[in-house]
Amino acid sequence: MQHRHLLPNEIDLLLDGEVGFGVAPLRAHVDGCEDCQARLARSRKIVDVLEDLEHFAPSVRFADRVMAQVQIVEPWHVAALDTARRFVPQSASMRTIMAATASAAALALTSGAVWLALHADLTLYSLNLAAGRARTMLMDSAASIIGTAFGQSGLDTLRSSGLRGLALGAGVMIVAVGGATFGLRALASSSRRSRE
């Protein structure tokens, strides 16, 4: 122990009056080292001053004021459980009615899902048939409108390009109508400004 000075935690052990086999060499070192004696004396003065300070207790509402400023992060599962509890009725009869209604809805959804799973081929066939008929009706109505508006050449173009051509033509029409509307507004506003 003669080759080094005491560390702060070793001085703390001596200040606290600890006893044990490791404290005796520390005391022996302090007896032979003037620097460590001075550090121990300074530390003892500080401890004595701290002991003489008035002891006080926080106010009764201190913990409540501190905790009101602490943001507590609530886990998602606790928040979900609290939200679910708000929807559960307080009376036993209403809980029974709610459970029966939820069970009936779950049974209906499960039965529908099972039926769809067992009859998936029929469901897909029906959906494809409905989509095909809707596409045919759309093309027929577009053909009659284009035939009336643009004649046989427009109708031939629609038949050769299909649904993509119809979408492209509708886009061109929308842009043309929008451009015409914007141009007419600009013309009207400039005419109005020139009159003023």
Secondary structure, 3 states (H helix, E strand, C coil): CCCCCCCHHHHHHHHCCCCCCCHHHHHHHHHHCHHHHHHHHHHHHHHHHHHHCCCCCCCCCHHHHHHHHCCCCCCHHHHHHHHHHHHCCCCHHHHHHHHHHHHHHHHHHHHHHHHHHHCHHHHHHHHHHHHHHHHHHHHHHHHHHHHHHHHHHHHHHHHHHHHHHHHHHHHHHHHHHHHHHHHHHHHHHHHHHHHC
